[in-house]
Amino acid sequence: VRDDLPAGDVVRRAEVTRARAEPARALVRVLRSLKREAEAAEVARQWELW
């Protein structure tokens, strides 16, 4: 962040950056959830084979 920007602009820029990053964060949460479900299903399958 450049020092010559007024404080309000710095805050606004941070909010915009955060808003742009949020969809990616949501996607990561979904993918992690799917990974956990897949791992749980694999454990259950291993138990059935045992």
mmCIF file as Biopython writes it, N, C-alpha, C and O atoms, coordinates in Angstrom:
data_model
#
loop_
_atom_site.group_PDB
_atom_site.id
_atom_site.type_symbol
_atom_site.label_atom_id
_atom_site.label_alt_id
_atom_site.label_comp_id
_atom_site.label_asym_id
_atom_site.label_entity_id
_atom_site.label_seq_id
_atom_site.pdbx_PDB_ins_code
_atom_site.Cartn_x
_atom_site.Cartn_y
_atom_site.Cartn_z
_atom_site.occupancy
_atom_site.B_iso_or_equiv
_atom_site.auth_seq_id
_atom_site.auth_asym_id
_atom_site.pdbx_PDB_model_num
ATOM 1   N N  . VAL A ? 1  ? 0.858   -1.179  0.000  1.0 0.0 1  A 1 
ATOM 2   C CA . VAL A ? 1  ? 0.000   0.000   0.000  1.0 0.0 1  A 1 
ATOM 3   C C  . VAL A ? 1  ? 0.895   1.230   0.000  1.0 0.0 1  A 1 
ATOM 4   O O  . VAL A ? 1  ? 1.844   1.320   0.779  1.0 0.0 1  A 1 
ATOM 5   N N  . ARG A ? 2  ? 0.590   2.162   -0.867 1.0 0.0 2  A 1 
ATOM 6   C CA . ARG A ? 2  ? 1.417   3.373   -0.951 1.0 0.0 2  A 1 
ATOM 7   C C  . ARG A ? 2  ? 1.102   4.314   0.206  1.0 0.0 2  A 1 
ATOM 8   O O  . ARG A ? 2  ? -0.052  4.468   0.605  1.0 0.0 2  A 1 
ATOM 9   N N  . ASP A ? 3  ? 2.144   4.934   0.731  1.0 0.0 3  A 1 
ATOM 10  C CA . ASP A ? 3  ? 1.984   5.811   1.894  1.0 0.0 3  A 1 
ATOM 11  C C  . ASP A ? 3  ? 1.261   7.105   1.575  1.0 0.0 3  A 1 
ATOM 12  O O  . ASP A ? 3  ? 0.701   7.733   2.474  1.0 0.0 3  A 1 
ATOM 13  N N  . ASP A ? 4  ? 1.260   7.523   0.305  1.0 0.0 4  A 1 
ATOM 14  C CA . ASP A ? 4  ? 0.646   8.813   -0.019 1.0 0.0 4  A 1 
ATOM 15  C C  . ASP A ? 4  ? -0.875  8.726   -0.194 1.0 0.0 4  A 1 
ATOM 16  O O  . ASP A ? 4  ? -1.519  9.738   -0.472 1.0 0.0 4  A 1 
ATOM 17  N N  . LEU A ? 5  ? -1.443  7.554   -0.037 1.0 0.0 5  A 1 
ATOM 18  C CA . LEU A ? 5  ? -2.902  7.432   -0.127 1.0 0.0 5  A 1 
ATOM 19  C C  . LEU A ? 5  ? -3.531  7.879   1.191  1.0 0.0 5  A 1 
ATOM 20  O O  . LEU A ? 5  ? -2.990  7.604   2.262  1.0 0.0 5  A 1 
ATOM 21  N N  . PRO A ? 6  ? -4.655  8.557   1.119  1.0 0.0 6  A 1 
ATOM 22  C CA . PRO A ? 6  ? -5.381  8.873   2.356  1.0 0.0 6  A 1 
ATOM 23  C C  . PRO A ? 6  ? -5.801  7.577   3.054  1.0 0.0 6  A 1 
ATOM 24  O O  . PRO A ? 6  ? -6.000  6.550   2.405  1.0 0.0 6  A 1 
ATOM 25  N N  . ALA A ? 7  ? -5.932  7.635   4.364  1.0 0.0 7  A 1 
ATOM 26  C CA . ALA A ? 7  ? -6.243  6.434   5.146  1.0 0.0 7  A 1 
ATOM 27  C C  . ALA A ? 7  ? -7.513  5.746   4.653  1.0 0.0 7  A 1 
ATOM 28  O O  . ALA A ? 7  ? -7.570  4.518   4.600  1.0 0.0 7  A 1 
ATOM 29  N N  . GLY A ? 8  ? -8.524  6.521   4.296  1.0 0.0 8  A 1 
ATOM 30  C CA . GLY A ? 8  ? -9.780  5.925   3.816  1.0 0.0 8  A 1 
ATOM 31  C C  . GLY A ? 8  ? -9.586  5.093   2.563  1.0 0.0 8  A 1 
ATOM 32  O O  . GLY A ? 8  ? -10.221 4.051   2.405  1.0 0.0 8  A 1 
ATOM 33  N N  . ASP A ? 9  ? -8.711  5.546   1.668  1.0 0.0 9  A 1 
ATOM 34  C CA . ASP A ? 9  ? -8.438  4.785   0.448  1.0 0.0 9  A 1 
ATOM 35  C C  . ASP A ? 9  ? -7.763  3.459   0.757  1.0 0.0 9  A 1 
ATOM 36  O O  . ASP A ? 9  ? -8.029  2.446   0.110  1.0 0.0 9  A 1 
ATOM 37  N N  . VAL A ? 10 ? -6.889  3.477   1.753  1.0 0.0 10 A 1 
ATOM 38  C CA . VAL A ? 10 ? -6.205  2.241   2.151  1.0 0.0 10 A 1 
ATOM 39  C C  . VAL A ? 10 ? -7.226  1.232   2.660  1.0 0.0 10 A 1 
ATOM 40  O O  . VAL A ? 10 ? -7.188  0.057   2.294  1.0 0.0 10 A 1 
ATOM 41  N N  . VAL A ? 11 ? -8.132  1.700   3.502  1.0 0.0 11 A 1 
ATOM 42  C CA . VAL A ? 11 ? -9.164  0.817   4.058  1.0 0.0 11 A 1 
ATOM 43  C C  . VAL A ? 11 ? -10.054 0.292   2.941  1.0 0.0 11 A 1 
ATOM 44  O O  . VAL A ? 11 ? -10.378 -0.895  2.904  1.0 0.0 11 A 1 
ATOM 45  N N  . ARG A ? 12 ? -10.450 1.180   2.029  1.0 0.0 12 A 1 
ATOM 46  C CA . ARG A ? 12 ? -11.320 0.770   0.929  1.0 0.0 12 A 1 
ATOM 47  C C  . ARG A ? 12 ? -10.629 -0.281  0.061  1.0 0.0 12 A 1 
ATOM 48  O O  . ARG A ? 12 ? -11.240 -1.273  -0.336 1.0 0.0 12 A 1 
ATOM 49  N N  . ARG A ? 13 ? -9.349  -0.049  -0.226 1.0 0.0 13 A 1 
ATOM 50  C CA . ARG A ? 13 ? -8.602  -1.009  -1.048 1.0 0.0 13 A 1 
ATOM 51  C C  . ARG A ? 13 ? -8.539  -2.372  -0.357 1.0 0.0 13 A 1 
ATOM 52  O O  . ARG A ? 13 ? -8.678  -3.407  -1.009 1.0 0.0 13 A 1 
ATOM 53  N N  . ALA A ? 14 ? -8.332  -2.373  0.960  1.0 0.0 14 A 1 
ATOM 54  C CA . ALA A ? 14 ? -8.285  -3.630  1.714  1.0 0.0 14 A 1 
ATOM 55  C C  . ALA A ? 14 ? -9.628  -4.345  1.638  1.0 0.0 14 A 1 
ATOM 56  O O  . ALA A ? 14 ? -9.670  -5.567  1.496  1.0 0.0 14 A 1 
ATOM 57  N N  . GLU A ? 15 ? -10.728 -3.597  1.732  1.0 0.0 15 A 1 
ATOM 58  C CA . GLU A ? 15 ? -12.058 -4.204  1.649  1.0 0.0 15 A 1 
ATOM 59  C C  . GLU A ? 15 ? -12.295 -4.819  0.278  1.0 0.0 15 A 1 
ATOM 60  O O  . GLU A ? 15 ? -12.846 -5.916  0.175  1.0 0.0 15 A 1 
ATOM 61  N N  . VAL A ? 16 ? -11.885 -4.123  -0.774 1.0 0.0 16 A 1 
ATOM 62  C CA . VAL A ? 16 ? -12.058 -4.642  -2.135 1.0 0.0 16 A 1 
ATOM 63  C C  . VAL A ? 16 ? -11.232 -5.911  -2.320 1.0 0.0 16 A 1 
ATOM 64  O O  . VAL A ? 16 ? -11.713 -6.889  -2.891 1.0 0.0 16 A 1 
ATOM 65  N N  . THR A ? 17 ? -9.996  -5.895  -1.840 1.0 0.0 17 A 1 
ATOM 66  C CA . THR A ? 17 ? -9.130  -7.078  -1.950 1.0 0.0 17 A 1 
ATOM 67  C C  . THR A ? 17 ? -9.758  -8.260  -1.232 1.0 0.0 17 A 1 
ATOM 68  O O  . THR A ? 17 ? -9.765  -9.376  -1.751 1.0 0.0 17 A 1 
ATOM 69  N N  . ARG A ? 18 ? -10.289 -8.014  -0.031 1.0 0.0 18 A 1 
ATOM 70  C CA . ARG A ? 18 ? -10.919 -9.083  0.738  1.0 0.0 18 A 1 
ATOM 71  C C  . ARG A ? 18 ? -12.146 -9.621  0.011  1.0 0.0 18 A 1 
ATOM 72  O O  . ARG A ? 18 ? -12.354 -10.833 -0.047 1.0 0.0 18 A 1 
ATOM 73  N N  . ALA A ? 19 ? -12.955 -8.723  -0.542 1.0 0.0 19 A 1 
ATOM 74  C CA . ALA A ? 19 ? -14.163 -9.137  -1.259 1.0 0.0 19 A 1 
ATOM 75  C C  . ALA A ? 19 ? -13.812 -9.974  -2.484 1.0 0.0 19 A 1 
ATOM 76  O O  . ALA A ? 19 ? -14.509 -10.938 -2.803 1.0 0.0 19 A 1 
ATOM 77  N N  . ARG A ? 20 ? -12.738 -9.609  -3.166 1.0 0.0 20 A 1 
ATOM 78  C CA . ARG A ? 20 ? -12.324 -10.388 -4.338 1.0 0.0 20 A 1 
ATOM 79  C C  . ARG A ? 20 ? -11.816 -11.762 -3.936 1.0 0.0 20 A 1 
ATOM 80  O O  . ARG A ? 20 ? -11.991 -12.725 -4.684 1.0 0.0 20 A 1 
ATOM 81  N N  . ALA A ? 21 ? -11.194 -11.872 -2.778 1.0 0.0 21 A 1 
ATOM 82  C CA . ALA A ? 21 ? -10.631 -13.143 -2.325 1.0 0.0 21 A 1 
ATOM 83  C C  . ALA A ? 21 ? -11.701 -14.077 -1.771 1.0 0.0 21 A 1 
ATOM 84  O O  . ALA A ? 21 ? -11.490 -15.289 -1.733 1.0 0.0 21 A 1 
ATOM 85  N N  . GLU A ? 22 ? -12.836 -13.549 -1.345 1.0 0.0 22 A 1 
ATOM 86  C CA . GLU A ? 22 ? -13.845 -14.369 -0.665 1.0 0.0 22 A 1 
ATOM 87  C C  . GLU A ? 22 ? -14.352 -15.539 -1.514 1.0 0.0 22 A 1 
ATOM 88  O O  . GLU A ? 22 ? -14.460 -16.642 -0.980 1.0 0.0 22 A 1 
ATOM 89  N N  . PRO A ? 23 ? -14.670 -15.368 -2.806 1.0 0.0 23 A 1 
ATOM 90  C CA . PRO A ? 23 ? -15.126 -16.536 -3.580 1.0 0.0 23 A 1 
ATOM 91  C C  . PRO A ? 23 ? -14.088 -17.659 -3.604 1.0 0.0 23 A 1 
ATOM 92  O O  . PRO A ? 23 ? -14.449 -18.835 -3.560 1.0 0.0 23 A 1 
ATOM 93  N N  . ALA A ? 24 ? -12.822 -17.312 -3.674 1.0 0.0 24 A 1 
ATOM 94  C CA . ALA A ? 24 ? -11.768 -18.336 -3.656 1.0 0.0 24 A 1 
ATOM 95  C C  . ALA A ? 24 ? -11.744 -19.044 -2.310 1.0 0.0 24 A 1 
ATOM 96  O O  . ALA A ? 24 ? -11.577 -20.262 -2.246 1.0 0.0 24 A 1 
ATOM 97  N N  . ARG A ? 25 ? -11.911 -18.282 -1.235 1.0 0.0 25 A 1 
ATOM 98  C CA . ARG A ? 25 ? -11.943 -18.903 0.093  1.0 0.0 25 A 1 
ATOM 99  C C  . ARG A ? 25 ? -13.126 -19.851 0.211  1.0 0.0 25 A 1 
ATOM 100 O O  . ARG A ? 25 ? -13.003 -20.942 0.769  1.0 0.0 25 A 1 
ATOM 101 N N  . ALA A ? 26 ? -14.269 -19.436 -0.315 1.0 0.0 26 A 1 
ATOM 102 C CA . ALA A ? 26 ? -15.454 -20.294 -0.268 1.0 0.0 26 A 1 
ATOM 103 C C  . ALA A ? 26 ? -15.204 -21.587 -1.041 1.0 0.0 26 A 1 
ATOM 104 O O  . ALA A ? 26 ? -15.586 -22.668 -0.592 1.0 0.0 26 A 1 
ATOM 105 N N  . LEU A ? 27 ? -14.569 -21.474 -2.190 1.0 0.0 27 A 1 
ATOM 106 C CA . LEU A ? 27 ? -14.262 -22.660 -2.996 1.0 0.0 27 A 1 
ATOM 107 C C  . LEU A ? 27 ? -13.320 -23.592 -2.238 1.0 0.0 27 A 1 
ATOM 108 O O  . LEU A ? 27 ? -13.509 -24.809 -2.246 1.0 0.0 27 A 1 
ATOM 109 N N  . VAL A ? 28 ? -12.322 -23.034 -1.594 1.0 0.0 28 A 1 
ATOM 110 C CA . VAL A ? 28 ? -11.388 -23.857 -0.813 1.0 0.0 28 A 1 
ATOM 111 C C  . VAL A ? 28 ? -12.132 -24.586 0.300  1.0 0.0 28 A 1 
ATOM 112 O O  . VAL A ? 28 ? -11.860 -25.757 0.565  1.0 0.0 28 A 1 
ATOM 113 N N  . ARG A ? 29 ? -13.076 -23.895 0.960  1.0 0.0 29 A 1 
ATOM 114 C CA . ARG A ? 29 ? -13.863 -24.551 2.020  1.0 0.0 29 A 1 
ATOM 115 C C  . ARG A ? 29 ? -14.646 -25.728 1.458  1.0 0.0 29 A 1 
ATOM 116 O O  . ARG A ? 29 ? -14.691 -26.795 2.071  1.0 0.0 29 A 1 
ATOM 117 N N  . VAL A ? 30 ? -15.266 -25.539 0.291  1.0 0.0 30 A 1 
ATOM 118 C CA . VAL A ? 30 ? -16.049 -26.618 -0.327 1.0 0.0 30 A 1 
ATOM 119 C C  . VAL A ? 30 ? -15.145 -27.793 -0.679 1.0 0.0 30 A 1 
ATOM 120 O O  . VAL A ? 30 ? -15.484 -28.945 -0.407 1.0 0.0 30 A 1 
ATOM 121 N N  . LEU A ? 31 ? -13.999 -27.502 -1.282 1.0 0.0 31 A 1 
ATOM 122 C CA . LEU A ? 31 ? -13.085 -28.579 -1.671 1.0 0.0 31 A 1 
ATOM 123 C C  . LEU A ? 31 ? -12.571 -29.345 -0.451 1.0 0.0 31 A 1 
ATOM 124 O O  . LEU A ? 31 ? -12.450 -30.569 -0.491 1.0 0.0 31 A 1 
ATOM 125 N N  . ARG A ? 32 ? -12.270 -28.629 0.629  1.0 0.0 32 A 1 
ATOM 126 C CA . ARG A ? 32 ? -11.812 -29.318 1.845  1.0 0.0 32 A 1 
ATOM 127 C C  . ARG A ? 32 ? -12.911 -30.201 2.410  1.0 0.0 32 A 1 
ATOM 128 O O  . ARG A ? 32 ? -12.648 -31.308 2.879  1.0 0.0 32 A 1 
ATOM 129 N N  . SER A ? 33 ? -14.144 -29.708 2.365  1.0 0.0 33 A 1 
ATOM 130 C CA . SER A ? 33 ? -15.274 -30.490 2.847  1.0 0.0 33 A 1 
ATOM 131 C C  . SER A ? 33 ? -15.444 -31.762 2.017  1.0 0.0 33 A 1 
ATOM 132 O O  . SER A ? 33 ? -15.656 -32.845 2.562  1.0 0.0 33 A 1 
ATOM 133 N N  . LEU A ? 34 ? -15.349 -31.620 0.695  1.0 0.0 34 A 1 
ATOM 134 C CA . LEU A ? 34 ? -15.459 -32.791 -0.179 1.0 0.0 34 A 1 
ATOM 135 C C  . LEU A ? 34 ? -14.338 -33.787 0.102  1.0 0.0 34 A 1 
ATOM 136 O O  . LEU A ? 34 ? -14.560 -34.998 0.097  1.0 0.0 34 A 1 
ATOM 137 N N  . LYS A ? 35 ? -13.146 -33.278 0.344  1.0 0.0 35 A 1 
ATOM 138 C CA . LYS A ? 35 ? -12.006 -34.155 0.634  1.0 0.0 35 A 1 
ATOM 139 C C  . LYS A ? 35 ? -12.263 -34.941 1.914  1.0 0.0 35 A 1 
ATOM 140 O O  . LYS A ? 35 ? -11.997 -36.142 1.974  1.0 0.0 35 A 1 
ATOM 141 N N  . ARG A ? 36 ? -12.787 -34.255 2.953  1.0 0.0 36 A 1 
ATOM 142 C CA . ARG A ? 36 ? -13.102 -34.947 4.210  1.0 0.0 36 A 1 
ATOM 143 C C  . ARG A ? 36 ? -14.142 -36.033 3.975  1.0 0.0 36 A 1 
ATOM 144 O O  . ARG A ? 36 ? -14.015 -37.140 4.498  1.0 0.0 36 A 1 
ATOM 145 N N  . GLU A ? 37 ? -15.176 -35.720 3.188  1.0 0.0 37 A 1 
ATOM 146 C CA . GLU A ? 37 ? -16.215 -36.712 2.908  1.0 0.0 37 A 1 
ATOM 147 C C  . GLU A ? 37 ? -15.641 -37.907 2.164  1.0 0.0 37 A 1 
ATOM 148 O O  . GLU A ? 37 ? -15.980 -39.051 2.468  1.0 0.0 37 A 1 
ATOM 149 N N  . ALA A ? 38 ? -14.775 -37.649 1.192  1.0 0.0 38 A 1 
ATOM 150 C CA . ALA A ? 38 ? -14.165 -38.733 0.425  1.0 0.0 38 A 1 
ATOM 151 C C  . ALA A ? 38 ? -13.298 -39.604 1.330  1.0 0.0 38 A 1 
ATOM 152 O O  . ALA A ? 38 ? -13.311 -40.829 1.213  1.0 0.0 38 A 1 
ATOM 153 N N  . GLU A ? 39 ? -12.550 -38.976 2.228  1.0 0.0 39 A 1 
ATOM 154 C CA . GLU A ? 39 ? -11.709 -39.739 3.150  1.0 0.0 39 A 1 
ATOM 155 C C  . GLU A ? 39 ? -12.566 -40.581 4.089  1.0 0.0 39 A 1 
ATOM 156 O O  . GLU A ? 39 ? -12.229 -41.732 4.368  1.0 0.0 39 A 1 
ATOM 157 N N  . ALA A ? 40 ? -13.666 -40.022 4.576  1.0 0.0 40 A 1 
ATOM 158 C CA . ALA A ? 40 ? -14.562 -40.763 5.463  1.0 0.0 40 A 1 
ATOM 159 C C  . ALA A ? 40 ? -15.183 -41.945 4.724  1.0 0.0 40 A 1 
ATOM 160 O O  . ALA A ? 40 ? -15.314 -43.032 5.287  1.0 0.0 40 A 1 
ATOM 161 N N  . ALA A ? 41 ? -15.563 -41.737 3.472  1.0 0.0 41 A 1 
ATOM 162 C CA . ALA A ? 41 ? -16.138 -42.823 2.672  1.0 0.0 41 A 1 
ATOM 163 C C  . ALA A ? 41 ? -15.111 -43.930 2.456  1.0 0.0 41 A 1 
ATOM 164 O O  . ALA A ? 41 ? -15.453 -45.112 2.497  1.0 0.0 41 A 1 
ATOM 165 N N  . GLU A ? 42 ? -13.867 -43.554 2.228  1.0 0.0 42 A 1 
ATOM 166 C CA . GLU A ? 42 ? -12.805 -44.549 2.033  1.0 0.0 42 A 1 
ATOM 167 C C  . GLU A ? 42 ? -12.576 -45.357 3.307  1.0 0.0 42 A 1 
ATOM 168 O O  . GLU A ? 42 ? -12.384 -46.571 3.245  1.0 0.0 42 A 1 
ATOM 169 N N  . VAL A ? 43 ? -12.596 -44.695 4.456  1.0 0.0 43 A 1 
ATOM 170 C CA . VAL A ? 43 ? -12.441 -45.408 5.728  1.0 0.0 43 A 1 
ATOM 171 C C  . VAL A ? 43 ? -13.597 -46.388 5.904  1.0 0.0 43 A 1 
ATOM 172 O O  . VAL A ? 43 ? -13.382 -47.536 6.294  1.0 0.0 43 A 1 
ATOM 173 N N  . ALA A ? 44 ? -14.817 -45.944 5.619  1.0 0.0 44 A 1 
ATOM 174 C CA . ALA A ? 44 ? -15.981 -46.824 5.748  1.0 0.0 44 A 1 
ATOM 175 C C  . ALA A ? 44 ? -15.854 -48.022 4.807  1.0 0.0 44 A 1 
ATOM 176 O O  . ALA A ? 44 ? -16.187 -49.147 5.181  1.0 0.0 44 A 1 
ATOM 177 N N  . ARG A ? 45 ? -15.378 -47.783 3.600  1.0 0.0 45 A 1 
ATOM 178 C CA . ARG A ? 45 ? -15.218 -48.866 2.627  1.0 0.0 45 A 1 
ATOM 179 C C  . ARG A ? 45 ? -14.171 -49.872 3.119  1.0 0.0 45 A 1 
ATOM 180 O O  . ARG A ? 45 ? -14.350 -51.082 2.980  1.0 0.0 45 A 1 
ATOM 181 N N  . GLN A ? 46 ? -13.089 -49.364 3.689  1.0 0.0 46 A 1 
ATOM 182 C CA . GLN A ? 46 ? -12.047 -50.255 4.216  1.0 0.0 46 A 1 
ATOM 183 C C  . GLN A ? 46 ? -12.605 -51.128 5.345  1.0 0.0 46 A 1 
ATOM 184 O O  . GLN A ? 46 ? -12.281 -52.312 5.440  1.0 0.0 46 A 1 
ATOM 185 N N  . TRP A ? 47 ? -13.440 -50.535 6.193  1.0 0.0 47 A 1 
ATOM 186 C CA . TRP A ? 47 ? -14.049 -51.311 7.273  1.0 0.0 47 A 1 
ATOM 187 C C  . TRP A ? 47 ? -14.937 -52.410 6.711  1.0 0.0 47 A 1 
ATOM 188 O O  . TRP A ? 47 ? -14.949 -53.525 7.232  1.0 0.0 47 A 1 
ATOM 189 N N  . GLU A ? 48 ? -15.684 -52.103 5.647  1.0 0.0 48 A 1 
ATOM 190 C CA . GLU A ? 48 ? -16.562 -53.111 5.045  1.0 0.0 48 A 1 
ATOM 191 C C  . GLU A ? 48 ? -15.749 -54.259 4.461  1.0 0.0 48 A 1 
ATOM 192 O O  . GLU A ? 48 ? -16.180 -55.410 4.521  1.0 0.0 48 A 1 
ATOM 193 N N  . LEU A ? 49 ? -14.587 -53.965 3.901  1.0 0.0 49 A 1 
ATOM 194 C CA . LEU A ? 49 ? -13.742 -55.004 3.310  1.0 0.0 49 A 1 
ATOM 195 C C  . LEU A ? 49 ? -13.075 -55.861 4.380  1.0 0.0 49 A 1 
ATOM 196 O O  . LEU A ? 49 ? -12.723 -57.013 4.129  1.0 0.0 49 A 1 
ATOM 197 N N  . TRP A ? 50 ? -12.904 -55.302 5.558  1.0 0.0 50 A 1 
ATOM 198 C CA . TRP A ? 50 ? -12.200 -55.974 6.633  1.0 0.0 50 A 1 
ATOM 199 C C  . TRP A ? 50 ? -13.075 -56.969 7.275  1.0 0.0 50 A 1 
ATOM 200 O O  . TRP A ? 50 ? -12.656 -57.646 8.214  1.0 0.0 50 A 1 
#
